[in-house]
């Protein structure tokens, strides 16, 4: 019965993972670079500016 509560319809289970704040911020910065917000040779914001931007 306990197993039935954990299973999804069709017998498939959904995998749940945790993503750290560091990984989320790195992903966001990578996406900004890919989107062209920062180009090669551009100066990136300081650590303090990033901390303020991401409220961490």
Protein Blocks (a to p, Z undefined) as FASTA:
>chain_A
ZZmmmpcehhiacddddddfklmmmmmmmmmmmnomacghiacddfklmmmmnoZZ
